[in-house]
C-alpha cells in the first residue's frame, strides 16, 4: 500500500539549534500514528513543517505516492491535510462559526455551517455554541472549536497536537470513537500526546522523538507505560512524593452565593471551597462550567462582594490583583501566551511583570531579575535560549515549567493553578507535581484546577467538582473514586445530607 504521507530526511535549524535532524517517517492510509517526545524534542516543529507553517531546510515530502512541496498551510489544505495546534489559531473577536468559516471554501453558507457545527459537535461530543465569541470561551471550549474546524474540512490526514488536554473522560471516549471511525474510513491521523495511556489505547505504531531525532518506532500496546516514558526522556520517571500530614491554618476560603463574575458569564457561581494551609484541593469538571470565572474571581481580575473570598481569614472579594499578591496569593493561569506571559518579551521581562520584588524606588533591579530568572530556568529544567529568550520561543511545556517555577519561587501562602501540566511531558509533569507537593508540605494552601482526574487523585488531599457554575460538596480523595467524580462532572453529586461523612462543605 502506498503511504499517505512519507517524510524523508527532514531537517530544520534555528540558528545553532537543530529542531529536527534527518527525520524520516511514514503514515499509511487509515493509520493512527502516535508521536511521543518530551517538551522541546521537536514534535510541534515537525507537525508545523507537515502543515506548511514552517519550511524545512532540507528533506522531501511524498503525499499519496507523489512528491509534493508544502510551503504554506494553503498547500497543505489543498492536499487534504488539517491540523489542530497546541496553541490555538483563533480570532478572539469573531464567533465560533466565523472562525470555522475561514478555513472552508469561499461561498460556504453561514446558516448551513451553523447547522453542521451543531450536528457534528453533538455527534463528536465536542458541543459548543456556534454563535459564541471566542474571547468569551474557556481554553477547553476553544480547543473543541479547533478540533471541530479540522474535522469539518473532511481531511485525508489529520494532525492533532495535544487534543485531549481539556476533555472529560466521556468526551475523550467520544473523541477516540470518532478517530477510530475516521481511521476505518481511510483517514490517516498523527496524534501527539504526553498521556502514555492514550497512546497505548489508540495506536499500534508510535514514533519516539528525542533531541530532534527519531530514536525508536514501537508498538505501544506491546510495551509498558514505564518503558514508553523511558524511551521518551531517556531515564526513569521520578516518583511522586508522599503527602505527610501538616498542621492546618487559615488559607483560602470561598463562600459564593450565585455570584455573577461579569455580564458575559455563562453561569452564576455558587458553593463553598475551603483550602487550608498545608493542603492541596482540586477542582474537577468539564471545561466551560464556570472554572474560568472562578479563577478570575480568585485572582482579582474580577471583583465580588467583600466576604465572598478570604485569604488567611481576611476578606478580599473586593480587592484587586496587586493587593492579593501583596497578601501572598500567586496565580498560574491556563493561557500561557497572552495572559501568563507576553509572547514577544524576554523571560526576564516576563519575570518582572508579576512582582514588585524587583523594583526599588521606581528603578528595576536588573541583576536580581537576571539571577531570579536563571534560577527558575535551572531549578525547573526549562529548555530555552537563556533568560533573554522570548516567551514565544519556548515549547509549550517548557514555557509552562517557567511560569509555574516563577510563581513557586515567590514562596506564596496561597497558590492557585489552572491546568498546571497541560501539554507537558511525563517527566515535566512529575517535576511540577512534586513541586506542588513540596509547597503544600511547606505550609502553603494550594488550589488546582485540572481536567486530568488522574493528576488530581495523585496530588490532592481533597476535591470538589464544578458543573454549570455550581460547586459540589468538598470530599477527601480517599472517600471517592475516579469513576464517582466522573459522574459528578455531569452535575450528579449527592445533596448535602447525602454527602460522605468526612466531606467539608
C-alpha positions in Angstrom: 0.0 0.0 0.0 1.3 3.5 -0.9 1.9 5.6 2.2 -0.5 8.6 2.7 2.5 10.7 3.8 6.2 10.0 3.7 8.9 12.3 5.0 12.5 11.8 4.0 15.4 13.4 5.9 13.6 16.4 7.2 15.9 18.9 8.9 15.1 22.3 10.4 17.6 24.6 12.1 17.1 27.8 14.1 20.5 29.4 14.3 22.7 27.0 16.1 19.8 25.0 17.4 18.7 21.9 15.4 14.9 21.4 16.0 14.7 18.4 13.6 17.6 16.3 12.3 17.1 13.9 9.4 13.7 12.8 10.4 12.0 10.1 8.2 8.6 8.6 8.8 5.6 7.1 7.1 1.9 7.3 7.7 -0.3 4.8 5.9 -4.0 5.4 4.8 -6.2 4.8 7.9 -3.2 4.6 10.3 -3.2 6.3 13.6 0.5 7.2 14.2 1.3 8.5 17.7 4.3 10.8 18.1 5.9 10.9 21.5 8.6 13.1 22.9 9.5 15.3 25.8 8.9 19.1 25.7 11.3 20.7 23.3 12.0 17.4 21.4 10.9 18.9 18.1 7.5 17.3 17.7 5.5 20.5 17.2 8.1 21.9 14.8 7.8 18.7 12.7 4.0 18.9 12.6 4.2 22.6 11.6 6.5 21.5 8.7 4.0 18.9 7.6 1.2 21.6 7.7 3.3 24.2 5.9 3.5 26.7 8.7 7.3 26.1 8.9 9.5 25.4 5.8 12.3 22.8 6.4 16.0 23.5 5.5 16.2 20.1 3.8 14.2 17.0 3.1 11.4 15.7 0.9 7.6 15.2 1.1 5.6 12.5 -0.6 1.8 12.5 -0.4 -0.2 9.6 -1.8 3.0 8.5 -3.6 3.7 11.8 -5.3 6.5 14.2 -4.4 5.0 17.5 -3.3 6.1 20.9 -2.0 4.3 22.1 1.1 5.4 25.7 1.7 2.2 27.1 3.3 -1.0 25.9 5.1 -2.9 26.6 1.9 -0.7 24.0 0.1 -1.4 21.5 2.9 -5.2 22.1 2.9 -5.3 21.6 -0.9 -3.7 18.2 -0.3 -6.3 17.3 2.4 -4.1 18.0 5.5 -5.8 19.5 8.6 -4.1 20.4 11.9 -5.2 21.2 15.4 -2.5 23.3 17.0 -1.4 23.1 20.7 -1.5 26.9 20.8 -4.8 27.8 19.3 -5.1 29.8 16.0 -8.4 31.6 16.5 -9.5 35.2 16.2 -10.8 36.3 19.6 -13.3 38.9 18.3 -15.0 36.5 15.9 -17.7 33.9 16.6 -17.1 30.2 16.5 -18.8 29.8 13.1 -16.9 32.8 11.7 -13.6 31.2 12.7 -14.5 27.9 11.2 -15.7 29.6 8.0 -12.2 31.0 7.4 -10.8 27.5 6.7 -13.7 26.5 4.4 -14.2 27.1 0.6 -15.4 30.6 -0.5 -19.2 30.8 -0.7 -20.0 28.5 2.2 -23.3 29.4 3.7 -23.2 30.6 7.4 -26.6 29.2 8.1 -25.8 25.8 6.7 -22.4 25.9 8.5 -24.1 26.7 11.9 -26.4 23.7 11.4 -23.5 21.4 10.5 -21.5 22.7 13.5 -24.3 21.8 15.9 -24.8 18.4 14.4 -21.2 17.4 14.2 -20.3 18.9 17.6 -23.1 16.9 19.2 -22.1 13.7 17.3 -18.4 14.1 18.4 -19.1 15.0 22.0 -17.5 18.4 21.4 -20.5 20.6 22.0 -20.0 24.4 21.6 -22.3 27.3 20.7 -21.6 28.4 17.0 -22.6 32.0 17.9 -20.3 32.3 20.9 -17.5 34.9 20.6 -14.1 33.2 21.0 -12.9 35.7 23.6 -15.8 34.6 25.9 -14.8 30.9 25.8 -12.6 29.0 28.1 -9.4 27.3 26.8 -11.1 24.0 26.8 -14.0 25.3 24.7 -11.6 26.9 22.3 -9.9 23.6 21.9 -13.2 22.0 20.9 -13.6 24.7 18.3 -10.1 23.8 16.8 -10.9 20.1 16.7 -14.3 20.8 15.0 -12.8 23.1 12.5 -10.3 20.5 11.4 -12.9 17.7 11.2 -15.3 19.9 9.1 -12.7 20.1 6.3 -13.1 16.3 5.8 -9.3 15.7 5.8 -7.2 12.9 4.3 -4.6 13.5 7.0 -5.5 14.9 10.4 -2.8 16.1 12.7 -3.7 16.5 16.4 -1.2 18.3 18.7 -2.3 17.6 22.3 -6.0 17.4 21.5 -7.2 15.7 24.7 -5.8 18.0 27.4 -9.2 19.5 28.4 -11.7 16.7 27.7 -13.7 14.9 30.3 -13.4 11.0 30.4 -16.8 10.7 28.5 -15.7 13.3 25.8 -12.4 11.6 25.5 -14.1 8.3 24.8 -16.3 10.0 22.2 -13.3 11.6 20.5 -11.4 8.2 20.4 -14.5 6.6 18.9 -14.6 9.4 16.2 -10.8 8.9 15.5 -11.2 5.2 15.1 -14.2 5.8 12.8 -12.2 8.2 10.7 -9.4 5.7 10.6 -11.7 2.9 9.4 -12.8 5.3 6.6 -9.2 5.7 5.4 -8.3 9.0 7.1 -4.7 9.0 8.4 -4.1 10.5 11.8 -1.0 11.8 13.5 -1.7 12.0 17.2 0.6 13.9 19.6 0.0 13.5 23.3 2.0 13.2 26.5 -0.5 10.9 28.1 1.0 7.5 27.7 -2.2 5.6 28.4 -3.9 7.3 25.5 -1.1 6.3 23.1 -1.4 2.7 24.2 -5.2 2.8 23.9 -5.4 4.4 20.4 -2.3 3.5 18.4 -0.4 0.4 17.3 2.5 2.5 16.0 4.5 5.1 17.9 7.4 7.2 16.7 9.5 8.4 19.6 11.5 11.7 19.1 14.3 12.8 21.4 16.6 15.7 20.8 15.1 16.4 17.4 15.8 12.8 16.1 13.8 9.6 15.8 15.1 7.2 18.5 12.5 4.4 18.2 9.5 3.1 16.4 7.5 0.8 18.6 4.0 -0.8 19.1 2.9 0.9 22.3 0.5 -1.8 23.1 3.4 -4.3 23.4 5.4 -2.4 26.0 4.6 -0.8 29.3 3.9 2.9 30.1 7.2 3.0 32.1 9.1 1.7 29.0 7.5 4.3 26.8 8.4 7.1 29.3 12.0 5.8 29.5 12.2 6.0 25.7 10.8 9.5 25.7 13.0 11.1 28.4 16.0 8.7 28.3 15.6 8.0 32.1 13.1 6.5 34.6 10.3 8.8 35.7 10.7 10.5 39.1 8.5 9.1 41.8 5.7 11.3 43.2 6.5 12.5 46.7 4.4 11.3 49.7 2.0 13.8 51.4 2.7 13.9 55.1 0.1 15.5 57.5 0.7 19.2 58.0 -0.7 21.4 60.8 -3.6 23.2 59.2 -4.0 27.0 59.3 -6.3 29.5 57.6 -5.8 29.6 53.9 -8.2 30.4 51.0 -11.9 30.4 51.6 -14.7 30.9 49.1 -18.4 31.4 50.0 -20.2 32.1 46.7 -23.9 32.8 46.7 -24.8 32.8 43.0 -22.2 35.4 42.1 -22.1 36.7 38.5 -18.5 37.5 37.7 -19.4 39.6 34.6 -22.4 40.1 32.4 -20.8 37.7 29.9 -20.7 34.8 32.5 -22.4 31.6 31.3 -23.4 30.6 34.9 -23.6 32.3 38.3 -21.1 30.8 40.8 -22.5 29.1 43.9 -21.0 26.9 46.6 -18.1 26.8 49.1 -14.4 25.8 48.9 -12.1 25.7 51.9 -8.3 25.4 51.2 -6.4 25.3 54.4 -2.6 25.8 54.5 -0.8 22.5 54.2 -3.4 21.0 51.8 -3.9 20.7 48.1 -7.6 20.9 47.0 -8.5 20.0 43.4 -11.3 21.3 41.2 -12.5 18.8 38.6 -15.1 19.4 35.9 -15.6 19.6 32.1 -14.1 22.8 30.8 -16.6 25.7 30.3 -18.6 25.0 33.5 -17.5 28.2 35.3 -13.9 27.4 36.1 -12.6 30.4 34.2 -15.0 32.8 36.0 -13.9 31.2 39.3 -10.2 31.8 38.5 -10.9 35.5 37.6 -12.7 35.9 40.9 -9.9 34.3 43.0 -7.0 36.1 41.2 -8.7 39.5 41.5 -9.3 40.0 37.8 -13.0 40.2 38.7 -14.4 41.7 41.9 -17.1 40.1 44.1 -18.7 41.1 47.4 -16.1 41.6 50.1 -16.9 38.4 52.1 -17.2 36.1 49.1 -13.4 35.3 49.2 -11.0 35.4 52.1 -7.2 35.0 52.4 -5.9 33.8 55.7 -9.1 35.0 57.3 -9.1 38.5 55.7 -12.0 39.2 53.3 -10.6 40.2 49.9 -13.5 39.8 47.4 -13.4 43.5 46.5 -9.6 43.8 46.3 -7.7 43.8 43.1 -4.8 41.6 41.8 -1.9 43.6 43.3 -3.5 43.7 46.8 -4.0 39.9 46.8 -0.4 39.3 45.6 0.8 41.5 48.5 -1.1 39.2 50.8 0.7 36.1 49.4 -1.5 34.8 46.6 0.1 33.7 43.4 -1.8 32.5 40.3 -0.9 30.4 37.3 -3.5 30.9 34.5 -4.3 28.3 31.8 -3.5 30.7 28.9 0.3 30.7 28.7 0.8 33.1 25.9 -1.0 36.4 26.4 -2.2 36.0 30.0 0.6 34.3 31.9 3.3 35.8 29.6 3.7 38.4 26.9 5.0 36.3 23.9 7.4 38.9 22.4 9.0 39.8 25.7 12.0 38.0 27.2 11.8 35.6 30.1 13.4 38.3 32.3 10.9 40.9 31.4 8.1 38.4 32.0 9.5 37.7 35.4 9.2 41.4 36.2 5.6 41.6 35.2 4.1 39.6 38.1 6.2 41.0 41.0 7.2 44.3 42.7 10.1 42.4 44.3 12.5 43.6 41.6 11.7 47.3 41.9 13.4 49.8 44.2 12.2 53.4 44.3 11.0 53.2 40.7 14.1 51.5 39.3 14.4 48.0 38.1 17.0 45.8 39.9 18.3 44.1 36.7 20.9 41.9 38.4 18.3 40.5 40.7 15.8 39.9 37.8 18.5 38.1 35.9 19.5 35.9 38.9 15.9 35.0 39.7 15.1 34.1 36.0 18.2 31.9 35.7 17.3 30.2 39.0 13.8 29.4 37.6 15.4 28.0 34.4 17.9 25.9 36.3 15.6 24.5 39.0 12.7 23.7 36.7 14.9 22.4 33.8 13.5 24.9 31.3 15.0 24.3 27.9 15.5 27.8 26.4 18.0 30.1 24.9 18.6 31.7 28.3 16.9 34.4 30.3 16.9 36.8 27.4 15.0 34.3 25.1 11.4 35.4 24.3 8.5 33.5 25.8 7.2 32.7 22.3 10.5 30.9 21.5 9.8 28.2 24.2 7.9 25.0 23.6 4.5 24.9 25.4 5.8 22.5 28.1 9.0 24.5 28.8 7.0 27.7 29.0 4.7 26.1 31.5 7.6 25.0 33.6 8.9 28.5 33.6 5.5 30.0 34.6 5.0 27.6 37.4 8.6 28.0 38.6 8.3 31.8 38.5 5.3 31.7 40.9 6.6 29.0 43.2 9.9 30.8 43.8 8.0 33.6 45.4 7.1 31.0 48.1 3.3 32.0 48.2 1.0 31.5 51.1 -1.8 30.7 48.6 -1.0 29.1 45.2 -3.8 28.8 42.6 -3.1 26.9 39.4 -5.3 26.4 36.3 -4.3 23.3 34.3 -0.7 23.1 35.7 0.5 20.3 33.5 -1.5 20.9 30.3 0.6 19.8 27.4 3.8 18.9 29.3 5.6 15.6 29.0 5.5 12.9 31.7 8.9 13.9 33.2 8.0 17.6 33.4 4.5 16.8 34.8 6.2 14.8 37.6 8.6 17.7 38.3 5.7 20.1 38.6 3.5 17.8 40.7 6.4 17.2 43.1 7.0 20.9 43.4 3.3 21.5 44.3 3.5 18.7 47.0 6.7 20.4 48.4 4.9 23.7 48.5 1.9 22.1 50.3 4.2 20.3 52.8 5.9 23.6 53.5 2.6 25.1 54.7 1.1 26.7 51.6 -2.6 26.4 50.6 -2.7 25.0 47.0 -5.8 25.1 44.8 -5.5 23.2 41.5 -8.0 23.2 38.5 -7.3 20.3 36.2 -9.1 18.3 33.6 -6.9 15.3 34.4 -8.6 13.2 37.1 -5.5 11.0 37.5 -3.5 14.1 38.3 -6.0 15.4 40.9 -6.1 11.9 42.6 -2.3 11.8 42.6 -1.5 15.1 44.3 -4.7 16.4 46.1 -5.9 15.9 49.6 -9.5 16.9 48.9 -11.6 17.6 45.8 -14.6 19.4 44.5 -16.4 19.3 41.1 -17.8 22.2 39.1 -20.9 21.8 36.9 -22.7 24.8 35.4 -21.2 27.1 38.0 -22.2 25.0 41.0 -19.6 23.6 43.3 -20.1 20.1 44.7 -19.5 19.0 48.3 -15.8 19.0 49.2 -14.6 15.5 50.0 -11.4 13.7 50.8 -9.7 12.0 47.9 -9.7 8.8 49.9 -13.5 8.8 50.2 -14.3 8.9 46.4 -13.2 7.1 43.3 -12.3 8.5 39.8 -15.5 6.9 38.4 -17.6 8.7 41.0 -16.0 12.0 40.3 -16.6 11.4 36.6 -20.3 11.1 37.3 -20.2 14.2 39.4 -18.8 16.1 36.4 -22.3 15.8 34.9 -23.8 17.6 38.0 -24.9 14.3 39.5 -23.5 14.6 43.0 -25.2 13.8 46.3 -27.0 16.5 48.1 -25.6 17.9 51.4 -27.4 15.4 53.5 -26.2 12.5 51.3 -22.6 13.6 51.1 -19.8 11.4 52.6 -19.4 12.0 56.4 -15.9 13.4 56.1 -16.9 15.9 53.4 -16.0 19.5 54.2 -18.9 21.6 52.8 
